[in-house]
């Protein structure tokens, strides 16, 4: 089958950490038509382990992200298996030698796509779930005069210490598999991927989700164990371990102020975001609790805090798992775009 995405060739890209990705490739897909005035642009970055097609649940006719009205660009994160990643980079920077990539690195190459490929100077909206939200905040802080509106949902502008610790558990479970072999695995470390999935399962959905047995009643799994195997292990087993670890490092080191513009001054970076912002944490999100978003909004000049009223935890934000949450997010995006 032909690929349903395109590649923007970036040449040699020097990363924040000093390493260079040579022949760097950014995979992306567009939806809709760019207007002659180039004033109908929405950028919608991908999330941890997700690829562009796994963002499509929020794109469609009659929705806020309607391709009949908007030109929607979904750029794939570096490390996600389609853009330059450990799994598709030739030696010597393949596998565990693939360099560390920051969210800032990601957004800077996305900015090159938007400007070099399409000649776009203004972006109406940047939005995204989870690590997509992290990139959304970066767009607002790195390019404040370009981005008019942002809607990060179920994500943060900086990885919290608690979030960092959760990810250490995920990483330890994956790399403890002897088959992982320091990243030089000949066959996929399936035991590690399954263990990683089990760690994740306690975080992706809320306590109330499990208490109400929504895994059985709404998602219609036959038992809790069936949910853990079919949903969670099934989610991670197809993915490449080194790719997952690359994106995990990006997540852990997410910080909109960690660059030469703001030199680690997080409050100043938040204050520099000019975009009208709807910051939408999941009410029961265990990764990104609303308290973190309250701090962010308090230091942003034009932001509103809009918690998603859901017991679906982090998955209130995606990937289209609960129709009620999808409807809530879509309605808020319509409201923001109409302002």
C-alpha positions in Angstrom: 0.0 0.0 0.0 1.3 3.5 -0.8 1.9 5.7 2.3 -0.9 8.1 3.2 1.5 10.8 4.3 4.3 12.9 2.9 7.9 13.6 3.9 9.5 17.0 4.3 13.3 16.6 3.8 15.1 18.7 6.4 18.7 17.9 5.5 21.1 18.0 8.5 19.3 19.0 11.7 21.4 20.0 14.8 19.5 19.2 17.9 19.5 21.1 21.2 21.7 18.5 22.7 24.4 19.1 20.1 23.9 15.9 18.0 23.0 16.0 14.3 20.3 14.0 12.5 21.6 13.8 8.9 19.1 13.5 6.1 16.4 14.2 8.7 12.8 13.5 7.6 9.6 14.9 9.0 6.5 12.9 8.1 3.2 14.7 7.9 -0.3 14.6 6.5 -2.6 17.5 5.5 -6.4 17.7 5.4 -8.4 20.3 3.5 -7.1 23.1 1.3 -4.8 26.0 2.2 -6.7 29.2 1.5 -5.2 31.8 -1.0 -4.6 34.1 2.0 -3.1 31.2 4.0 -5.2 32.2 7.0 -7.0 28.9 7.7 -4.1 26.8 9.2 -4.4 24.4 12.1 -1.4 22.5 13.4 -2.2 19.3 15.3 0.9 17.4 16.6 1.0 13.7 17.5 1.2 12.2 21.0 3.4 9.6 22.7 3.7 6.6 20.3 0.9 7.9 18.1 1.1 8.5 14.4 -0.9 11.0 12.3 -3.8 8.6 11.5 -4.3 8.2 15.3 -5.1 11.9 15.5 -7.9 11.7 12.9 -10.7 11.1 15.5 -10.9 14.8 16.0 -10.9 15.7 12.3 -14.1 15.5 10.2 -17.1 17.0 8.4 -19.1 19.2 10.8 -16.4 19.0 13.5 -14.3 21.9 14.8 -11.4 20.6 12.7 -13.4 20.4 9.5 -11.3 20.0 6.4 -13.9 21.8 4.4 -13.0 25.0 6.2 -9.5 24.5 7.7 -6.1 23.4 6.4 -5.0 20.9 9.1 -1.4 19.8 9.3 -0.6 16.8 11.4 3.2 16.5 11.8 4.6 13.2 13.2 7.0 13.5 16.1 10.6 12.6 15.7 11.0 9.1 17.0 7.5 7.9 16.2 8.5 5.5 13.5 7.5 7.7 10.5 9.6 10.8 10.9 13.3 10.1 11.6 13.4 7.5 14.4 15.7 4.9 15.9 13.8 2.3 13.8 14.3 3.9 10.4 17.6 5.8 10.7 20.6 4.2 9.0 23.8 3.3 10.9 25.6 4.6 12.9 22.7 6.6 14.5 20.2 3.7 14.4 18.6 2.0 17.4 19.9 3.1 20.8 22.4 5.5 19.1 19.6 7.7 17.9 20.2 11.1 19.6 18.0 12.6 22.3 15.3 14.9 20.9 13.5 17.6 22.8 10.0 19.0 22.2 11.7 22.2 21.2 13.6 20.3 18.5 10.3 18.8 17.3 8.5 22.2 17.1 11.4 23.9 15.4 11.4 21.3 12.5 7.6 21.6 12.4 8.0 25.3 12.0 10.3 24.7 9.1 7.7 22.5 7.4 5.0 25.1 7.9 7.2 28.0 6.5 9.4 26.2 4.0 6.8 23.9 2.4 3.7 26.0 2.6 4.9 29.6 3.1 2.6 30.0 6.1 3.1 33.1 8.3 0.1 32.8 10.7 -1.4 29.8 12.4 -5.0 30.1 13.5 -4.8 27.2 16.1 -2.4 24.7 17.5 -3.9 21.9 19.4 -3.0 18.4 20.7 -3.4 15.7 23.3 -0.8 14.6 25.8 2.6 15.1 24.2 0.7 16.9 21.5 -0.3 19.4 24.2 3.4 19.7 25.2 4.2 20.6 21.6 1.2 23.0 21.5 2.6 24.9 24.5 6.0 25.0 22.7 4.4 26.5 19.6 2.9 29.2 21.7 6.1 30.0 23.6 8.6 29.7 20.7 6.5 31.5 18.0 4.2 33.9 20.0 3.7 36.2 17.1 2.7 33.5 14.7 0.2 31.4 16.7 -3.2 33.1 17.3 -4.8 30.4 19.4 -3.8 27.2 21.3 -5.8 24.4 22.9 -3.6 22.0 24.7 -5.6 19.2 26.3 -4.6 16.6 28.8 -1.0 17.7 28.7 1.5 20.2 30.2 4.0 22.9 29.3 6.7 21.1 31.5 7.1 17.6 32.7 6.4 17.5 36.4 8.6 15.6 38.8 5.8 13.2 39.6 5.2 12.6 35.9 9.0 12.0 35.4 8.9 9.3 38.2 5.9 7.5 36.5 7.9 7.4 33.3 10.9 6.0 35.1 8.7 3.0 36.0 7.6 2.6 32.4 11.2 2.7 31.2 12.4 0.3 33.8 9.8 -2.3 32.9 10.6 -2.2 29.3 14.4 -2.3 29.6 14.4 -5.1 32.3 13.7 -7.6 29.5 16.9 -9.5 28.8 15.9 -9.5 25.1 16.1 -5.7 25.1 19.9 -6.2 25.1 20.7 -2.5 25.7 18.6 -1.5 22.7 20.4 -3.9 20.3 17.6 -6.4 20.2 17.4 -8.9 17.4 13.8 -9.7 18.1 11.3 -7.4 19.9 11.5 -7.4 23.7 7.9 -8.7 24.0 8.1 -9.4 27.8 9.4 -5.8 28.4 6.7 -4.3 26.2 4.0 -6.3 28.0 5.4 -5.2 31.4 5.5 -1.6 30.2 1.8 -1.9 29.2 0.9 -3.2 32.7 2.6 -0.3 34.3 0.8 2.1 32.0 -2.6 0.5 32.7 -2.6 1.9 36.2 -2.1 5.5 34.9 -4.0 5.9 31.6 -7.4 5.6 33.2 -8.6 7.0 36.6 -9.5 5.2 39.8 -13.1 6.0 39.2 -12.9 4.5 35.7 -11.9 1.2 37.2 -14.3 1.5 40.1 -17.2 2.0 37.7 -15.9 -1.0 35.6 -16.1 1.0 32.4 -13.5 -1.4 30.9 -16.3 -4.0 31.1 -19.5 -2.0 30.8 -18.4 0.6 28.1 -15.4 -0.8 26.4 -16.9 -4.3 26.6 -13.9 -6.4 27.6 -14.8 -9.7 29.2 -12.7 -9.2 32.4 -10.1 -7.0 33.9 -7.4 -9.4 32.7 -8.9 -9.3 29.2 -8.6 -5.5 29.3 -5.0 -5.6 30.4 -4.0 -8.1 27.7 -6.2 -7.1 24.8 -6.3 -3.3 25.2 -3.0 -2.4 27.0 -0.6 -5.2 25.9 -2.1 -5.0 22.4 -1.5 -1.3 22.4 2.3 -1.5 23.0 3.3 -4.8 21.4 3.3 -3.5 17.8 5.6 -0.6 18.7 9.4 -0.4 18.5 11.1 -0.3 21.9 13.8 2.2 20.9 11.2 4.5 19.4 9.2 4.4 22.6 12.3 5.2 24.7 13.2 8.1 22.4 9.8 9.7 22.8 9.8 8.9 26.5 13.0 10.9 26.9 11.4 13.8 24.9 8.4 13.7 27.3 10.5 13.6 30.5 12.6 16.6 29.3 9.6 18.6 28.1 9.9 22.2 29.2 8.9 25.3 27.2 11.6 27.4 29.0 14.5 25.0 28.4 16.0 27.0 25.5 18.0 30.1 24.7 14.9 32.3 24.5 13.9 31.8 28.2 17.0 30.1 29.8 14.9 28.0 32.2 12.6 30.8 33.4 9.3 28.8 33.2 7.0 31.7 34.4 8.5 34.0 31.8 8.0 31.4 29.0 4.3 31.0 30.0 4.0 34.8 30.2 5.3 35.1 26.6 2.5 33.1 25.1 0.3 35.7 23.4 -2.2 33.2 21.9 -5.7 33.0 23.2 -5.6 29.7 25.1 -8.0 27.1 26.3 -6.0 24.9 28.6 -8.1 21.7 29.0 -6.8 19.2 31.6 -8.7 16.0 32.3 -10.5 16.3 35.6 -9.2 12.9 36.7 -6.0 12.7 34.7 -3.3 11.0 36.7 -0.4 12.2 34.5 -1.4 15.9 34.2 -3.6 16.9 37.1 -5.7 20.1 36.8 -3.5 21.7 39.6 -0.6 21.8 37.1 -2.7 23.5 34.5 -4.0 26.0 37.1 -0.4 27.1 37.6 0.2 27.4 33.9 -3.0 29.4 33.3 -2.2 31.7 36.2 1.0 32.8 34.4 -0.4 33.0 30.9 -1.8 36.4 29.8 -4.7 35.2 27.7 -5.6 31.8 28.9 -8.7 30.1 30.3 -8.8 26.9 32.4 -11.4 24.4 31.1 -11.2 21.0 32.8 -12.7 18.1 30.9 -15.5 16.7 33.2 -14.7 13.0 32.8 -13.7 10.0 34.8 -11.8 8.6 31.9 -8.5 9.9 33.2 -5.8 10.7 30.7 -7.9 9.0 28.0 -10.6 11.7 28.2 -8.3 13.5 25.7 -7.9 10.7 23.2 -7.5 8.9 21.0 -11.3 9.1 20.5 -12.0 6.5 23.2 -15.0 8.0 24.8 -17.6 9.8 22.6 -18.9 12.0 25.4 -15.4 13.5 25.9 -14.9 13.8 22.1 -18.1 15.9 21.9 -16.9 18.1 24.8 -13.5 18.8 23.3 -15.0 19.4 19.9 -17.5 21.9 21.2 -14.7 23.8 23.1 -12.5 23.9 19.9 -15.5 25.3 18.0 -16.0 27.9 20.6 -12.3 28.9 20.6 -12.2 29.1 16.8 -15.3 31.2 16.8 -13.9 33.8 19.2 
